[in-house]
Amino acid sequence: MTNNSENFKTAPAKPEGGRGPSVKRDPVDFHGLLLVDKPSGISSHDVVARLRRIMGTKSVGHSGTLDPMASGLMACLINEGTKLSQYILEGDKGYRVRIQFGIRTDTLDTTGETLETKPVNLVEATLLAEAMKLQGEMEVEVPIYSAIKVQGKKLYEYARSEKDVVIPKKIMNFWDVKFLGMGQDWAEFDLRCSKGSYIRTWVDLLGQALGCGAAMSGLRRTYSAPYILEQGQTLEVIEECVKKNTLTGCFVTMDAALPMVKRIRVKGQDQVLLGNGQISHDLRSQLIAAFNPDSDQFVQVLSMEGKLLAIVGLESGRGFVLKRVFKY
């Protein structure tokens, strides 16, 4: 097998134009998502800080933290787009992971302190068999070096202060595990997981199953539902686009941010009432006709011109409720 480590290098800047037509819009007035191809070596907070400067707004968030060693897709939220955070965060994720066998560390990746080393004698058939077993839902401990809070304190704070703590368990779900290649003491896989699942944990479980230990040595996010890495752009390309006042296909407008969520349209007085936080009788009738409680969690309400106005949900005992109203 060939060494595929180049998959974890920062992707070269993609040509301007992205996957959609360029549009002229003042970036300060942009509301929606920005699909960023994050390089390794910087934190998610660093990406947000740089986008605040590039876009000229403090209202910037993101759809899930990537560790500094990781690269790949970050769906960042701009201005009114920050109100979409909970809907984007809930989505599944996809990753390309590189694994170093024969080592265990305190952080479950190769940036941590080594706890144990063992000789490695990888057999491809055994490796594949054990990797494919690690699919589906499983309840496992979260990494001690994670931001999950226990009694108001982040787990990594307990770890750094060497204080005892009961490590919580969590349901994680992994699927679509695909083998990419291997060497004497390493391997690479593509896989998908549910929100809040830790790839480091999956790697550690694989190392335990093989009896030699393992640590994550590279990670690249390839998917953040419903977006793929190829739709993203580097920070450098994004900055150049903003300087030219040309927003490319990596900029996703509010009306296109949730393509999997059903939508209905309103106009006139129905739209005015919606802006005031009220659901009109006619809109309620539309919602009843459109909403399927078995498959729909939310419905998007747009103007006739296609502007996202609100997200509506159905709550037991309350009926239709405005979850978010957008004003831009």
C-alpha positions as CSV (number, residue, x, y, z in Angstrom):
1,M,0.0,0.0,0.0
2,T,1.2,3.5,-0.7
3,N,1.6,6.1,2.1
4,N,-1.4,8.5,1.9
5,S,-0.2,11.0,4.4
6,E,-0.6,13.8,1.9
7,N,-4.4,13.6,2.4
8,F,-3.8,15.4,5.7
9,K,-1.9,18.4,4.3
10,T,-3.8,21.7,3.9
11,A,-5.6,21.6,0.7
12,P,-4.4,24.0,-2.0
13,A,-6.5,27.0,-2.6
14,K,-9.4,26.2,-4.9
15,P,-10.1,28.5,-7.9
16,E,-12.5,31.3,-7.3
17,G,-16.1,30.5,-8.1
18,G,-16.6,27.6,-5.8
19,R,-19.5,25.4,-6.7
20,G,-22.0,28.2,-7.4
21,P,-22.2,31.5,-9.3
22,S,-20.4,34.5,-7.9
23,V,-22.6,37.3,-6.6
24,K,-21.9,40.9,-5.6
25,R,-22.8,41.6,-2.0
26,D,-21.2,43.7,0.8
27,P,-19.7,41.1,3.1
28,V,-20.7,43.1,6.2
29,D,-24.4,42.6,5.1
30,F,-24.0,38.9,4.4
31,H,-26.2,36.6,6.4
32,G,-25.8,32.8,6.2
33,L,-23.1,30.2,6.2
34,L,-19.5,30.3,5.1
35,L,-17.9,26.9,4.2
36,V,-14.3,27.0,5.3
37,D,-11.5,24.5,4.6
38,K,-9.6,24.9,7.9
39,P,-5.9,24.2,7.9
40,S,-4.2,22.1,10.6
41,G,-2.2,24.0,13.2
42,I,-4.8,26.6,14.2
43,S,-7.8,26.3,16.5
44,S,-11.5,26.7,15.6
45,H,-11.4,29.9,17.7
46,D,-8.6,31.2,15.5
47,V,-10.7,30.6,12.4
48,V,-13.7,32.5,13.9
49,A,-11.4,35.4,14.9
50,R,-10.0,35.7,11.5
51,L,-13.4,35.6,9.8
52,R,-14.6,38.3,12.1
53,R,-11.9,40.5,10.7
54,I,-12.4,39.4,7.1
55,M,-16.2,39.8,7.2
56,G,-16.2,43.0,9.4
57,T,-18.6,41.6,12.0
58,K,-18.5,40.1,15.5
59,S,-21.4,37.8,14.7
60,V,-19.5,34.7,13.7
61,G,-19.9,31.2,15.0
62,H,-19.2,27.7,13.8
63,S,-20.9,24.3,13.5
64,G,-18.6,22.1,15.6
65,T,-15.1,22.5,17.0
66,L,-12.1,21.0,15.1
67,D,-9.0,20.4,17.2
68,P,-5.8,22.3,16.1
69,M,-4.3,19.2,14.6
70,A,-7.4,18.6,12.5
71,S,-8.1,20.2,9.1
72,G,-11.1,20.3,6.9
73,L,-14.7,21.5,6.7
74,M,-16.1,24.0,9.1
75,A,-19.5,25.5,8.4
76,C,-19.2,28.9,9.9
77,L,-22.2,31.1,10.7
78,I,-22.3,34.8,9.8
79,N,-24.6,37.5,11.3
80,E,-28.3,36.2,11.3
81,G,-26.8,32.8,10.3
82,T,-25.7,32.4,13.9
83,K,-29.4,31.7,14.7
84,L,-29.1,28.5,12.6
85,S,-26.5,27.1,15.0
86,Q,-28.6,24.4,16.6
87,Y,-29.9,23.1,13.3
88,I,-26.4,22.9,11.7
89,L,-24.8,21.5,14.8
90,E,-27.2,18.5,14.9
91,G,-25.9,17.2,11.6
92,D,-23.8,14.1,11.1
93,K,-20.1,14.4,10.4
94,G,-17.6,12.6,8.1
95,Y,-13.8,12.3,8.6
96,R,-10.6,10.9,7.1
97,V,-8.5,9.6,9.9
98,R,-4.8,8.5,10.0
99,I,-3.9,6.0,12.8
100,Q,-0.6,5.3,14.4
101,F,-0.4,1.8,16.0
102,G,1.7,0.6,18.8
103,I,1.2,3.7,21.0
104,R,-1.3,4.9,23.6
105,T,-1.4,8.5,24.8
106,D,-3.3,10.5,27.4
107,T,-5.1,12.5,24.7
108,L,-5.8,9.5,22.4
109,D,-3.8,11.3,19.7
110,T,-0.1,11.8,18.9
111,T,0.0,15.3,20.4
112,G,-0.4,13.8,23.9
113,E,2.0,12.2,26.4
114,T,2.9,8.6,25.7
115,L,1.5,6.2,28.2
116,E,2.5,2.9,26.6
117,T,4.2,1.5,23.5
118,K,3.9,-2.0,22.1
119,P,5.3,-3.9,19.0
120,V,3.1,-3.8,16.0
121,N,2.4,-6.7,13.6
122,L,-0.5,-5.6,11.5
123,V,-2.3,-8.1,9.3
124,E,-4.7,-6.4,6.8
125,A,-7.4,-9.0,7.2
126,T,-7.4,-8.7,11.0
127,L,-7.3,-4.9,10.8
128,L,-10.3,-4.8,8.5
129,A,-12.3,-7.3,10.5
130,E,-11.8,-5.4,13.7
131,A,-12.5,-2.0,12.1
132,M,-15.7,-3.2,10.6
133,K,-16.9,-4.4,14.0
134,L,-16.7,-0.9,15.3
135,Q,-19.8,0.3,13.6
136,G,-23.2,1.2,15.0
137,E,-24.2,2.7,18.3
138,M,-22.0,2.1,21.3
139,E,-21.8,3.5,24.8
140,V,-18.2,4.4,25.6
141,E,-16.3,6.8,27.8
142,V,-15.6,10.3,26.3
143,P,-11.9,11.3,26.1
144,I,-10.6,12.8,29.3
145,Y,-9.1,15.6,27.2
146,S,-12.4,16.9,25.9
147,A,-14.6,19.9,26.6
148,I,-17.5,18.0,28.1
149,K,-18.4,19.5,31.5
150,V,-18.7,17.6,34.8
151,Q,-20.0,19.6,37.7
152,G,-19.4,22.8,35.8
153,K,-15.8,22.1,34.9
154,K,-14.4,20.9,31.6
155,L,-12.9,17.4,31.6
156,Y,-9.6,18.5,30.2
157,E,-9.3,20.9,33.2
158,Y,-9.5,17.9,35.5
159,A,-6.9,16.1,33.4
160,R,-4.5,19.0,33.5
161,S,-4.8,19.6,37.2
162,E,-4.5,15.8,37.8
163,K,-7.7,15.8,39.8
164,D,-9.9,12.7,40.0
165,V,-13.2,12.7,38.1
166,V,-15.7,10.1,37.0
167,I,-15.5,10.1,33.2
168,P,-19.0,10.1,31.7
169,K,-20.1,7.7,29.1
170,K,-21.9,8.7,25.9
171,I,-23.7,7.0,23.1
172,M,-21.6,7.3,19.9
173,N,-22.5,6.1,16.5
174,F,-20.1,5.2,13.6
175,W,-20.8,3.9,10.1
176,D,-19.6,3.8,6.5
177,V,-16.1,2.8,7.6
178,K,-14.0,2.6,4.5
179,F,-10.4,1.3,4.4
180,L,-8.0,3.5,2.4
181,G,-4.5,2.0,3.0
182,M,-1.9,0.9,5.5
183,G,1.8,0.6,6.2
184,Q,3.8,-1.3,8.8
185,D,2.4,0.6,11.7
186,W,-0.3,3.0,10.3
187,A,-3.6,2.9,8.5
188,E,-6.1,5.3,7.1
189,F,-9.9,5.2,7.0
190,D,-12.9,7.3,6.0
191,L,-15.9,7.1,8.3
192,R,-19.0,9.0,9.3
193,C,-20.4,9.6,12.8
194,S,-23.2,11.2,14.7
195,K,-23.0,14.6,16.4
196,G,-20.7,14.4,19.5
197,S,-19.0,11.2,18.6
198,Y,-15.2,11.2,19.0
199,I,-13.0,9.8,16.3
200,R,-10.1,9.6,18.8
201,T,-12.3,7.2,20.8
202,W,-12.9,5.0,17.7
203,V,-9.2,4.9,17.1
204,D,-8.5,3.9,20.7
205,L,-11.1,1.1,20.6
206,L,-9.5,-0.2,17.4
207,G,-6.1,-0.2,19.0
208,Q,-7.5,-2.1,22.0
209,A,-9.2,-4.7,19.8
210,L,-5.9,-5.3,17.9
211,G,-4.0,-5.5,21.2
212,C,-1.2,-3.1,20.2
213,G,-2.8,0.3,21.1
214,A,-3.4,3.2,18.7
215,A,-3.5,7.0,18.6
216,M,-4.9,9.4,16.1
217,S,-2.1,11.0,14.1
218,G,-4.2,12.9,11.5
219,L,-7.8,14.0,11.0
220,R,-9.6,15.8,8.2
221,R,-13.3,16.6,8.3
222,T,-14.8,15.8,4.9
223,Y,-18.5,16.2,5.6
224,S,-20.7,18.3,7.9
225,A,-24.3,17.6,6.9
226,P,-25.4,18.5,4.4
227,Y,-22.2,20.0,3.1
228,I,-19.0,18.4,1.7
229,L,-15.4,19.5,1.9
230,E,-15.2,20.3,-1.8
231,Q,-17.7,23.1,-1.3
232,G,-15.3,24.8,1.2
233,Q,-12.5,27.4,0.5
234,T,-9.4,28.3,2.4
235,L,-9.3,31.4,4.5
236,E,-6.9,33.0,2.0
237,V,-9.3,32.5,-0.9
238,I,-12.2,33.8,1.1
239,E,-10.3,36.9,2.1
240,E,-9.4,37.6,-1.6
241,C,-13.1,37.1,-2.5
242,V,-14.2,39.6,0.1
243,K,-11.6,42.1,-1.0
244,K,-13.1,41.9,-4.5
245,N,-16.6,42.0,-3.0
246,T,-17.4,38.8,-4.8
247,L,-18.9,36.0,-2.7
248,T,-18.4,32.6,-4.3
249,G,-20.1,29.2,-3.9
250,C,-18.6,28.7,-0.4
251,F,-21.0,31.4,0.8
252,V,-24.4,29.8,1.5
253,T,-27.4,32.2,1.8
254,M,-30.0,31.8,4.6
255,D,-32.6,30.4,2.3
256,A,-30.2,27.6,1.1
257,A,-28.7,26.8,4.5
258,L,-31.1,24.0,5.4
259,P,-31.9,22.2,2.1
260,M,-33.2,19.2,3.9
261,V,-35.9,21.1,5.8
262,K,-39.4,21.5,4.3
263,R,-40.4,25.1,3.3
264,I,-43.6,27.1,2.8
265,R,-44.1,30.7,1.6
266,V,-46.1,33.6,2.9
267,K,-46.8,37.2,1.8
268,G,-48.6,40.4,2.8
269,Q,-50.2,40.5,6.3
270,D,-49.1,36.9,7.0
271,Q,-45.5,38.1,6.6
272,V,-46.0,41.2,8.7
273,L,-47.5,39.2,11.6
274,L,-44.7,36.7,11.4
275,G,-42.1,39.5,11.7
276,N,-44.0,40.5,14.9
277,G,-43.7,37.0,16.3
278,Q,-47.2,35.9,15.4
279,I,-48.5,33.0,13.3
280,S,-51.5,34.0,11.3
281,H,-54.6,31.8,10.7
282,D,-53.7,31.3,7.1
283,L,-50.1,30.4,7.9
284,R,-51.3,28.0,10.5
285,S,-53.5,26.3,7.9
286,Q,-50.5,26.0,5.6
287,L,-48.4,24.5,8.4
288,I,-51.1,21.9,9.1
289,A,-51.2,20.9,5.5
290,A,-47.4,20.8,5.0
291,F,-46.2,19.4,8.4
292,N,-45.7,15.7,8.8
293,P,-45.2,14.9,12.5
294,D,-43.6,11.5,11.6
295,S,-40.8,13.0,9.4
296,D,-40.6,16.8,10.1
297,Q,-39.1,18.4,13.1
298,F,-39.2,21.9,11.7
299,V,-40.5,23.9,8.7
300,Q,-38.9,26.9,7.1
301,V,-41.1,29.9,6.3
302,L,-39.9,32.1,3.4
303,S,-41.2,35.2,1.7
304,M,-42.5,34.9,-1.9
305,E,-39.1,36.3,-3.0
306,G,-37.3,33.5,-1.2
307,K,-36.0,35.2,1.9
308,L,-35.9,33.0,5.0
309,L,-38.2,34.6,7.6
310,A,-38.6,32.0,10.4
311,I,-38.3,28.4,11.5
312,V,-41.4,26.8,13.0
313,G,-41.7,23.7,15.1
314,L,-44.5,21.6,16.5
315,E,-44.6,21.2,20.3
316,S,-46.8,18.8,22.3
317,G,-49.5,20.8,24.1
318,R,-48.6,24.1,22.4
319,G,-49.1,23.4,18.7
320,F,-47.0,25.4,16.1
321,V,-44.3,27.5,17.8
322,L,-41.9,30.0,16.3
323,K,-38.4,28.7,17.0
324,R,-36.5,31.4,15.2
325,V,-37.4,34.7,13.5
326,F,-34.9,36.3,11.2
327,K,-34.6,40.0,10.7
328,Y,-32.0,41.2,8.1
